[in-house]
Amino acid sequence: MAKITLNPARSKGTINKNIYGHFSEHLGRCIYQGFFVGKDSQIPNVNGMRTAAVEAMKHIKAPVLRWPGGCFADEYHWEDGIGPQEQRKRMVNTNWGYVVEDNSFGTHEFLELCDQIGCEPYINANVGSGTVREMAEWVEYLNSEGDSTVVRKRWENGRKEPFNVRYWGVGNESWGCGGNMRPEYYADEFRRYQTFCRNYGDNKLYRIACGPNVADYNWTDVLMERAGKFMDALTLHYYTLCGDEWAHKGAATGFSKSDFYKTLVRASRMKELVENHSKIMDKHDPEKRVGLIVDEWGAWYDVEEGTNPGFLYQQNSMRDALIAAITLNIFNQNCDRVVMANLAQTVNVLQAVILTEGDKLVLTPTYHVFDLYKNHQDAREVDCFVESGMVGEDQWQIGKITASASEKDGVITLTVANLSADEGETITLEGVCAKEACGRIVKGEMGQYNDFDASPIAVEAFDGVKVEDGKVTITLPACCVASIELR
C-alpha cells in the first residue's frame, strides 16, 4: 500500500498556467493539414483554422502556444509570411523533409489561431540567420502604434491595432541548429538583440533567452552570469528516448515491458535537470526573478513506418500519458522556478495531443492527461509527499506512484499516476480531512493508443476514491492517470 501526504500549509507558490503550454513548428503536418487547412477547405474551419482542433485546445484551456519553431525559427524571415498569401515567398524547409514552405501560414495566421484558441502567443525569433534590425522590426510590426513604414505594413495587411505580443524568444537552440554558438558568444548576442526589441505602449516584452540542451550546466552558468539581468526567462530542452541513441530512438508502439519502464525512468530525469539548472540559476538569481521555461519536452520515437522521416509523425500510447503525468507533476512541484513549458508538438508531430488525417481528428492519451490536469492552472501548489514501492526491470526502476497537488477556491486537486504496467495500487491519503471527493481517470494497457479507426482511451468517471470519516482511500488500476478533487 502506498501513502500520499499533503501539507496545505506548505507551498512553493502558484502553478503558472503557462506550464500547460504547447508548441507548433513548421514541421511535417503540424501547421499545414493540422491546425491550418485553408479557408477554401471542405474541412470545417474558421478563417482557415481547423475548427475541431481549435475546440479541442480550448477544452484543455491551452494557455500559450509557441511558434514558428524550433529549428525552423532560425531560418524564418517574418516578412516572407505577411501580405497576400499568393504573393508570399516560397522556400524549401531544409530542416524538416525538404518540402516547399509557401508561407501561407504567417504572423497574422498564427495570431488568428491564438485568438481563436484564447491563448497567448509565444514567438521564437530568428538569431541564427537573421539580423538585429529584422527582429526589432518584427516587434515593431506586432506591437507599435506609431506611424512608421513598418507599422503601415500591418495596417495594409488588415490590422490597425497592435497585437501586443508579450512572450519573445531570442533565438532557438543556439548551441545547435540555431547557430552552433558557444555560450559566451550567445550571451553577447542575446544582450545585443534584446536591446533593440523595444517595449511599446503598456506592453512589456517578456524576453526569453535560449538556455541549455539537457545537462549542459556550463551553458546555464555562463548565460546567467553574463546576461541574466537582461532576461526574464531561460529555456531548457529535454526529450525522452526509448532507444539508446538518436539513430534508434525506439518504437512508439509494439514495445516491450522493458522498454516501457526504461522510457518512464528517462522521463523522470526531468526532475534532476530542473533541480540542477535551478540551483545554478539560484546562485545568480536568489530572488528567482528569472523563470525557467521548458519549451521543448516530450517523447521522441522513430517515425511511423511509411511516413516521411522529416515529418516526425509518431503514435501516442498510454506510456506517453504516463510520461506526461510524470513531467507535469515535476513542473508543478518546481513552480517556484518553472514558469512555462511547451509540449512538443501540438498536432501530428512527436508527442502530439492531436492527430489528424484528412477531415478526421483523434485526441491522444496525452491530450486526456492535459484535460485531467487543467485545474492546476494558476492554483496554489500544495506540498505532496509520495511513499510507494518501486516498479521496473533491472536497472530501470522507478517509484510506482507519482503525484502533485494544488488548491484553488477551497478545492484541492490531486493528480496521481500508477506507473506499473500490470499491478493496481491502493493509496491512503494523509494530511487533509475531506468531506467529499470525486475523480476522473485515463486508463488502459501500456501499449494502447487511439487511432482513426478506434479510440479506446478517454477520460472516464473514477469511482476508486472513497471518503470515510474524513479519511481518503484511492484504489488505482494499473497504468493509469487520475485527477481527484477533494472538498
N, C-alpha and C positions, 0 to 999 in steps of 0.2 A: 504493500500500500504506500502511495506517495502522499506528501503533505505540501501544501502551499500556505505560507504565512503572509498575510497582508498587514501592513502597518500604515494606516491612513495618515498618521501624524508625520510620517517621513515622506519627502518628495524631492525629486530633482527639478521640479518646475513644470511648466506647461509643455505638453507634447505638441510641437508646432504642426499644424495641419499639413504643411508642405512636405513632411516626412512621407506622406502618401501620394507623392507626385509621380509623374510619368515622363517618358522620353520618346520623341518621334523624330527619326532621322530620315533623310532622303536615301533610303536603303531598301532594296527589294520592293515588297508590296506594302510597306508601312504607310506611306503617304498615298501614292497612286494605287488605286484598287483597294486600298484600306480605308483610310479616312476620306480621301478625295476621289470622287467618281465623276465629277464634272456636272455642270448644270443641265446638259442635254442627255444625261444617262437615264435609262429606264429604271435604274435602282432608285428608290425613294431618297430624295436629298433636298437640302435647303442650301441654295447658292453653291451647289457642288459638293457639300459635305454629306456623307452617308448618314442618314437620319438614325438608323439603328445603332451605329457606332457612337454617335453623339449622345443618344439617350442612355446607352449603357454607361458611358463615362459620367454622365450626370447622376445616375443612380448610385454610383460609389463615391460621389462627391469629390471627384478628381480636383485637387486644389491648384495644381500648377503643371504646365506642360513645357518641356524643354525641346528646342528646335534651333537650327536645322541639322545639327549633329553635335557630337560625333566627328569622326574623321572628315566627313563631308563639309563641316563648318569651315575648316581652314582652306578649302578650295572654293567656298561660296562667296560670290560677289553680289551683294544685295540688289544693286541696280539692274542686274540681269533678270530679276524677278518682280519688277514693277511695270506698270503701263499695260497697254492692251496685250492680252495673252498671246495672240497670234504673232505679235511683233517681238516677243522676248527672245533673247539669245539662247541658242541651243548649245549644250556641252555634252561631253562624254563623262559619265561618272566613273572615273578611274579607280576609285576606292571600292566600289560595290558593283561588280558584274559587268563593267564596261558597257552599260546601257546608255541610251540617249536620255539626257535630262532636258526637257523642254522649258523648264522654269514656269510652267503654268500654275504651279503652287508656289507662291512667293510671300512676301511680307504681309500684304493685305489679306491673302487667303488664310495664312496662319492665324492672324489676329481675328479674322472672322470665325475660324474654328474655335479659338479660345473663348470668344464671346458666346458662341452657341453652347459650349460646354459649361460656361460660367466659371472658368479657371483663369489663373494668372499666367501670362506668357513669360517664359524664361528664354531669352535669346542668347545663343552662344555665337560670338562674333569672330571674325577671321583675323588672326595674328600671323599664321603661318605663311600665307601668300598674299595677305592684304597690306594695307598701309594705315598709318595713324589717321590720315585725312579721311579715308574710306570709312573707318569705324566711327569717327567723330560725326561725319555727315549722316550716317545711318541713325545715330542717336538724335541728331537734329531733325531729320525727316520724321522720326517717330514722335518726338516729344515737344518740339518747339512751336510756339505760336507766332514767332517773328516773321516778318515779311521778307524772307530771303529766297533766293533762287531754289535752294534745296527744299524749303517748305512749300513753295509754289508747286513743285513737282507733286507733292502729296495732294494739294488742292486739285490739281489737274486729274489726279487719279481717284477723285471722288470722296476725299476725306478732308473736311475743313478743320475739325477739331483735332487736337493731338491725341495720340494713343495712350500716352503716359505709361509706357513700358518701364517697369521697375527693375526686374532681375536681369543683370547684364554680365554674361560670361566673357572674359577677355582671353580668348584662345581655348583650345581643347587639346588635351594630351600633348602638350608642348614638348614633353620628354620623348615623344614617339612620332606618330603620324602628323602631329601639328607643328613639326619643325626640327625634331631631334636636338632640342636645346639642352644645355646644361642649366642647372637651377640658378646659378649666378647670373647667367645671361637672361634667362626668362624673368627673373626678379626685376632686372633693369628694364626689360621690355614692358612688363606689366606696369611698372611705375610710370613709364612714358605714355603708354596707350591710355591708361585710365585718367591721366591728367587732362586729356583733351575730350574725354567723354563727359560732357557738361550736364549739370542739372538745369532743367528748365521749369519755370514756374514753381509750383509746390511739389513737383515730382522729384524725389531724390533717388538717384540710381543706387541700387544695391550691387556693388562691384564685387564680382566673383573671380578669384584667381584660380588658374589651373594648378591643382595640387598633385599629390603623388600617385604613382602607379603601385598598388598593393602595398608592399612593406618598404618602400623607398623612404626611410625615415630621414635621410640626409636632405632630400628634397623639401620635406616639411620644415626642417630646421632652418635651412637656408632661406626659404621663402618667408617664413615668419620673422626671421631676424632682419632681412633686408627690405621686405616690402609689407610686413604685417600691418603697419599703421596706415597703409593706403588701401587696404582691402576690407570688405565686410564679411567675406567668407572664402574658404579654401576648399577645393574639391578633393574627392578620393574615388578611385575606380577599383572595383574588385569583382571578378566574375568567378562563379563556381563551376569547376570542371568535374566530370566524372572520370574521364581518362587521365593518364599520367603525363600527357604532353599536348600541345596545341594542335599538332598534326592529327592526333587521335583523341578527340575530346570525349568520346563515348556516345552511346546512342540515347536518344530521348525516350524511346520505348523499347520493350523487349529486353530490359536489363535484368541482371541477377540481383539477388538479395545482397550480395557483397557490394555490388555497385550502388545499390540503394543506400546502404549505410555509409559507404565511402563518400558519396556526394553530400549527404547530410552533415557529416563531420567537416567536410571542406566548407560548406555554407556557414557553419558555426565559427569559422575563423574570423568572420566579420567582427566578432566581439573583441578579439585580440587586436585587430587592426584599428578599430575605432578607439579603443582604450589607449593604445600605444601612441597613435598620432595625437590624441587629445592631450596626453602627458607632455608631449613636445610643445604643443600649442599653449598649454598652461604655463610653461616656462617663460614664454614670450608675452603671454596674454592672460595673466592670472584672473582678470575680471571677466574672461570669456566673452569679450566683445565680438571677436571674430568667430563666425559659425563654421561648422564642418558640414559640407554638403556631399553626400554620396550620390553623385548624379549619374553614375552608371553602376548598376548591380543586377545580379540575376544569374540564372543557369545558362551555360553556353555548351551546346552539344554539337555533334556532327549534323549537317543538314539532312533533311529527309531525302531518301533515295529518289532520284529523278527530278530533283529541283535544282535550280541554278545555285552553285556553291557560293556565289557572291551575294545571294539574297538572304542567307542565314535564317531560312524557314525551318522551324522545328516544332514538334508536338509538345504538349504540356500535360503532364500526368499528376496524379496525387503526390508523387515525390516532389514536384515543383510547388504544390500547395504547401507542403511542409517546409520547403526552403523559404518560401515567402513568410511563413509564420515564424520560423527561427530568426530571420533577418529583421522583420518588423518589430519583434519583441526586443531585439538588441537595440534598435534605434530608439524605441520608447524608453528603455532603461538608461539611455545615454542622451536624453533630450536636453540636458544642460549644455551640450556642445553640438549635437546633431540638430540642424535647423531645417534641413531639406534632404530629400532623397528622390531619385528618379529611376524607376524600374526600366530596364532595357529589354524590349521596347514595347510600345503600346499595342501595335497591330501587326501580326504576321511575321514578326522578327524576334528571334531569341525567346526570352520568357514572356511571351505576349499574353495580355489579358483578353485579347480578341483575335479570332482567326476569321478570315473571310475567303469566300470562293464564289466569284460572280455576285449574285444577289443574296447569297447565303451568308449567315454570320453565326459564329459559335462563341460562347463565353467559356473560357478555360477554368480549370480548378484554381489557378492563381487569381483570376478575376474574383471568384467567390470568396477567397480569403480577404481581399480588399473590401469586399462587401461586409464581411464579419467584423473587420477592424475599424470601420469608419467612425464608430462612436468615440474612438480615441482622439480624433482630430480636435485640437485646441482644448483638450481636457487636462486636468491636473494629474500628473503621473503619481501613482501610489506605489510605495516600496513593496516589492513582491519577491519573496524568497522561496525557492523551489527545492524540495528534497525528494529525490527519486532514485531508483536503481538505474543501471546502465543497460543499454542495448547496443547490438552491433556484432561484428565478427572480427576476430584477430585484433589488429591494432586500430581498427576503425570502430571505436567505442564512443558513445555519446549519451548524455543524460536522457532518460526515457521521456521526460516531461519538460516542455518549455512553456513559459507563461510571461505575461506582463499585465499591468492593471492601471486603470485611471479612474478619476472621479469627476463628474460634471452634474450639476443640478441635483445633488443628493443621490445620484445613482453611480454605483461602482461597476465598471465594465472590466471583466476578467477575460482575456483571450488566452487559450491554452491549447496545446497540441500534444498528441501522443505520437511519438516518433517510432514506435515499434511497428514493424511490418505485419505482425500477426498476433500480438498479445494486447488485450484490453488492460485497463488500469482503473483502480478506484483511488480517488484523491479526497483527503479530508482538508477542509479549508479552515484555517485558524486566523485570529486577529480581528474578525468582524462578526457582529451579531446581526444576521439577516432576518427580515420578516417574510420576504418572498424572493423568489429567483425564477428567471426564465432564460432560455437559451436557444441558440441556433447552431447548426453543425454542418460541416462538409466532411464527408467520409467516403471511403472506397478502398479497393485493393491498391497496393503500392504502384502498380503499373497502369491503372485505369485512366482513361482520358476521354474527353469529349471530342467528337468529330461531326462531320456534316450529316452522317447517317444516323448517329445516335449520341445522346448526351446524358450519360448516366450520373454524372457528378453535378450536384446542385446543392444549394442551401436548403436545409430541412429544419423543421422544428426539432428541438433537442429535449428529450424527456428524461435524460440521465442525471439531472441535477435535483437534489432533494433537500428541503429545509425542515428541520425538526428541532423545536425548542431553540431556534436561533443558530443551530449548527448546520453547516452546509457540507453535503457529500456529493461528489461528482464521479460518475461512472462513465468512462470513455471507452469506446470501441478502439480497436487497433487502427492505426493510420488515419488520423482524423485531426481536424482543427475545429474548435468550438469557441463561441463567444457567449458569455454569461453575464446577465445584468442582475445585480444584487440591490435590493431595496430594503 
